[in-house]
Amino acid sequence: MTKDNRLKIVFHGANACNFQEGFAKILGLDVEIRSLSDSLDGVLEYEDYSNADVIIGTKLDGQLPAPKALRLYHAPAAGTDAIDVNCLPANAQLCNCFGHEDAIAEYVMAALLRPHVPLELADQGLRKGQWSYWAGRPNALRTELGGQRLGLLGYGHIGKAVAKRAKAFGMSVNVANRSTVKDPLVDQCFGLNDLFAFAASSDVIVVSLPHTQQTEGIVNADFIDAMTPHAVLINVGRGPVVDEKALFDALKQKRIKGAVIDTWYQYPNAQRPECPPSQFDFSSLDNVLMTPHMSGWTAGMLSRRQVTIADNIRRMVKGQGLLNCVWPIPHHNFTHSSS
Amino acid sequence: MTKDNRLKIVFHGANACNFQEGFAKILGLDVEIRSLSDSLDGVLEYEDYSNADVIIGTKLDGQLPAPKALRLYHAPAAGTDAIDVNCLPANAQLCNCFGHEDAIAEYVMAALLRPHVPLELADQGLRKGQWSYWAGRPNALRTELGGQRLGLLGYGHIGKAVAKRAKAFGMSVNVANRSTVKDPLVDQCFGLNDLFAFAASSDVIVVSLPHTQQTEGIVNADFIDAMTPHAVLINVGRGPVVDEKALFDALKQKRIKGAVIDTWYQYPNAQRPECPPSQFDFSSLDNVLMTPHMSGWTAGMLSRRQVTIADNIRRMVKGQGLLNCVWPIPHHNFTHSSS
């Protein structure tokens, strides 16, 4: 094989380039690999992009050159909303990645345990000789997570990973999902036409839905009003699934106990590297834990996704069917075993 | 039944008195229940103690009046080291309680997740518009708990409860125990003659051993030196199981990554309500999380123990064998199903 005939793989943009280090070794094929900037302004970047056999990237639109030789566009993420499939050449496939669910489940469990196990306050006290949480003191009794009812809005990779851990703590697990869920981890399943009963059924609601026309604002003021006043809302799906104003108002008016929000309504960009995550001043509230869309971003997630992408490229080379295919919409979807 | 013939139950001391509220209802028998101070200085307290059929308490020694009518001394805790069985009348039995293991397992899992999910720092940053942990940033990659190796020193109620949760996170579980453990939750079991290999085998060591002649100082300087430098030690057993000076020196010299210590070497008393937990200045260290012996103290633990104690009193009344019997040492030990 001469150099010119080698498979051309490009990592496009800063996000995708995180997945390049060590990728050649995992792939184990004689290929050409390039890292390209988001705006393709480096010398030859435009040409490298146009001629790529495989693009690993998060954004495809009409502003970018047409990738005319493309056979596989691989998102290094689950969400592919910024990838316009109309810009893919005929016969090119779009695949995505999971592998973030274990990371997100760890984030969710840490957030769930936090109000029950006040480690920071206890540490700050004992360093000053104060034994406020000492066993034997009646007003020091902690609560337990184990007896609580977990409500999972969405039961995909993330919901399942959270359910598995929550069950080991003894929590009961309720699910609201488009299709009925039959899973020994799930105690009660609600349809999407029964969302208020679902909202009322749980002490903690974890939202892991993607952002689609159907899910936008599905957690609205009425949903939040249906929750019990002592309940906590956790959003690790996408910001707009939870109505921005309804969430802010409910927290400000303390209609629910609190929220843990990782996915937001406004994100920084090059022009504005520091920005608030919402048009409303969530930082003025003391009943919200605010994190910057971090829940899935771990070294373990990165290496699991590299394995998925490398596996799909080897399958393509061998002429085998691809896994995690998003476009063309497959009849049966086969997902990668590590995802 | 006249009033004088009713069963006389006393809760003795501030710790035991935590378990009285709501107890009569759980028990459901027509009995006489009294709460007595630790030093029995109230009017008639001395007499109530001496005539009790059942004492629920944590301390029995020769300084206290002989409970000559006693049939059952029930500790509302697992540890019975402060109860001198030589002070029990013939035919009286000593029983203990568990029900703390779920609470302690929640504490341990929260402590395990803490370094991997920096919720507090992320929240403090985002409130100022800083997105330091934002997904997509290479230097923001978190680590995961799931890939780590857990080492359980002791595999009783607490060890099992921690193992169950840790497994759901994908951790591998190593155990060091007096007797060989055969449990699908356990990947590798070490004998107590193989402690250094055990110490080297894990990324986190959780000590849940009781304090006995055999366990005192079992985690000594040599054990800590056998741990990997990135390992973390968690003690939820009893302070003296871990050698006080060896632990302090190892942390000060950063020979291990850190420690989470809940059980200590010095405790407050009435004369000294605020006191440091050790003769060494642990509060000068930044690689230890210090908590005031709080891990098992939850409302759930309290109500599970009330159920155990009430169940044993009903068994005694019916002439049935008691559960969780500590003295006389039973041939077979039956433990309460809720424990």
Contacts between the chains, C-beta under 8 A, distances in Angstrom:
chain1	res1	chain2	res2	distance
A	14	B	136	6.8
A	15	B	136	4.3
A	18	B	136	6.8
A	18	B	138	5.2
A	102	B	144	6.5
A	102	B	146	5.3
A	102	B	169	7.9
A	102	B	170	6.6
A	103	B	142	7.0
A	103	B	144	6.0
A	105	B	169	7.9
A	106	B	113	6.1
A	106	B	116	6.2
A	106	B	117	5.9
A	106	B	144	6.1
A	106	B	145	5.7
A	106	B	146	6.8
A	106	B	169	6.9
A	107	B	117	5.3
A	107	B	119	8.0
A	109	B	109	7.2
A	109	B	113	6.4
A	109	B	169	7.8
A	110	B	110	7.2
A	110	B	113	4.1
A	110	B	114	7.1
A	110	B	116	7.6
A	110	B	117	3.9
A	110	B	119	6.1
A	111	B	117	7.8
A	111	B	119	6.4
A	113	B	106	6.1
A	113	B	109	6.3
A	113	B	110	4.1
A	113	B	113	6.9
A	114	B	110	7.1
A	114	B	119	6.5
A	116	B	106	6.2
A	116	B	110	7.6
A	116	B	298	7.9
A	117	B	106	5.9
A	117	B	107	5.3
A	117	B	110	3.9
A	117	B	111	7.8
A	119	B	107	8.0
A	119	B	110	6.1
A	119	B	111	6.4
A	119	B	114	6.5
A	119	B	289	6.2
A	119	B	291	6.5
A	120	B	120	6.5
A	122	B	290	7.8
A	122	B	291	4.2
A	122	B	292	6.1
A	122	B	294	5.9
A	123	B	289	5.3
A	123	B	290	5.2
A	123	B	291	6.1
A	125	B	292	6.9
A	126	B	277	6.4
A	126	B	283	7.7
A	126	B	290	4.5
A	126	B	291	6.3
A	126	B	292	4.8
A	127	B	283	4.1
A	127	B	290	6.1
A	128	B	274	7.7
A	128	B	283	7.7
A	129	B	274	4.0
A	129	B	275	5.8
A	129	B	276	5.6
A	130	B	274	6.0
A	130	B	292	7.7
A	131	B	267	7.8
A	131	B	268	5.3
A	131	B	273	7.7
A	131	B	274	7.3
A	131	B	292	4.2
A	131	B	293	7.7
A	132	B	292	7.0
A	133	B	291	6.8
A	133	B	292	5.4
A	133	B	294	3.9
A	133	B	297	7.2
A	134	B	267	8.0
A	134	B	268	7.5
A	134	B	292	4.6
A	134	B	293	5.6
A	134	B	294	6.3
A	134	B	297	7.6
A	135	B	293	5.4
A	135	B	294	6.0
A	135	B	295	7.9
A	135	B	296	6.1
A	135	B	297	3.7
A	136	B	14	6.8
A	136	B	15	4.3
A	136	B	18	6.8
A	136	B	297	7.2
A	137	B	297	7.7
A	138	B	18	5.1
A	140	B	294	6.8
A	140	B	297	6.0
A	141	B	18	8.0
A	141	B	297	6.0
A	141	B	298	6.1
A	141	B	299	4.9
A	141	B	302	6.4
A	142	B	103	7.0
A	142	B	294	7.0
A	142	B	297	6.3
A	142	B	298	4.5
A	142	B	299	7.3
A	143	B	298	6.5
A	143	B	299	6.1
A	143	B	300	7.7
A	144	B	102	6.5
A	144	B	103	6.0
A	144	B	106	6.1
A	144	B	298	4.9
A	144	B	299	7.1
A	144	B	300	4.1
A	144	B	301	7.9
A	145	B	106	5.7
A	146	B	102	5.2
A	146	B	106	6.7
A	146	B	300	6.7
A	147	B	300	6.0
A	164	B	168	5.3
A	165	B	165	7.4
A	165	B	168	4.7
A	165	B	169	6.1
A	167	B	168	7.2
A	168	B	164	5.3
A	168	B	165	4.7
A	168	B	167	7.2
A	168	B	168	3.6
A	169	B	102	7.9
A	169	B	105	7.9
A	169	B	106	6.9
A	169	B	109	7.8
A	169	B	165	6.1
A	170	B	102	6.6
A	267	B	131	7.8
A	267	B	134	7.9
A	268	B	131	5.4
A	268	B	134	7.5
A	273	B	131	7.7
A	274	B	128	7.7
A	274	B	129	4.0
A	274	B	130	6.0
A	274	B	131	7.3
A	275	B	129	5.8
A	276	B	129	5.6
A	277	B	126	6.4
A	283	B	126	7.7
A	283	B	127	4.1
A	283	B	128	7.7
A	289	B	119	6.2
A	289	B	123	5.3
A	290	B	122	7.8
A	290	B	123	5.2
A	290	B	126	4.5
A	290	B	127	6.1
A	291	B	119	6.5
A	291	B	122	4.2
A	291	B	123	6.1
A	291	B	126	6.3
A	291	B	133	6.8
A	292	B	122	6.1
A	292	B	125	6.9
A	292	B	126	4.8
A	292	B	130	7.6
A	292	B	131	4.2
A	292	B	132	7.0
A	292	B	133	5.4
A	292	B	134	4.6
A	293	B	131	7.8
A	293	B	134	5.6
A	293	B	135	5.4
A	294	B	122	5.9
A	294	B	133	3.9
A	294	B	134	6.4
A	294	B	135	6.0
A	294	B	140	6.8
A	294	B	142	7.1
A	295	B	135	7.9
A	296	B	135	6.1
A	297	B	133	7.2
A	297	B	134	7.6
A	297	B	135	3.7
A	297	B	136	7.2
A	297	B	137	7.7
A	297	B	140	6.0
A	297	B	141	6.1
A	297	B	142	6.3
A	298	B	116	7.9
A	298	B	141	6.1
A	298	B	142	4.5
A	298	B	143	6.5
A	298	B	144	4.9
A	299	B	141	4.9
A	299	B	142	7.3
A	299	B	143	6.1
A	299	B	144	7.1
A	300	B	143	7.7
A	300	B	144	4.2
A	300	B	146	6.8
A	300	B	147	6.0
A	301	B	144	7.9
A	302	B	141	6.4
